[in-house]
Amino acid sequence: NRSIGTALKELAVKQGVKLGDGVSEAAAPYANSGDTQTALTFIELLGATNSKRGTADLLDMIADSDNNFIVKNCVIALGNIRDAKAIDVLVEHMFRERTGVSFYAESSYALFQHGDVPELMPKLEAVFEGKNTKVNDMMKGSKACQDAKGTCYVVQAKVAEVMSDVGLSDAQIATLNKVAMGKGVNQQLVTKIIEALGR
């Protein structure tokens, strides 16, 4: 099974063959395999199909898996699929951490891959402005955010970086400048905003 999955992925990635919904549906049970290597092969295949049919399967695996490597690869696959339904979970995983493990690199890049998805920027702006309740609740336990007045600078810095990578509008540039020049703003956030504006 693993060999078949690898061969199909090679067809999609290296030869540009469009695999579509049928392959995504067939791959899903193997992506949930108890064998880690088999699961990883078919998770990668789900991403290579670019089929939004696989989004729900990948989101379920992210929610259910204790295996950090599985979660990271599901995030990568979701980035390849570029389905608006995955954005909320990808945003949350920019800030979700397990002991010794961060998902920021994978989730921030996956969000960048969603750059042409209309729902992305409004969701990122909501997080930057402190309007995403789930992210706010997740970050309450962070030492860096405990004394934050308003939106935690760690949240704003990470979101500003992704927004910049996707491409800032004039209004977003104005917002970042206003935050950076605010009274008592965290200097690490100022540095991150300057970097974001200079990208």
HUTA-V946332 format. One record per helix or strand of 3 or more residues. SS is the DSSP state (h for helix, s for strand). FROM is the first residue (numbers start at 1). TO is the last residue. Records with the same first field share a line. If there is no record, write none. Layout:
SS = FROM-TO + FROM-TO
//
This chain:
h = 2-15 + 20-31 + 36-49 + 52-64 + 68-81 + 84-93 + 104-113 + 119-128 + 133-139 + 143-145 + 153-166 + 170-180 + 187-197
//
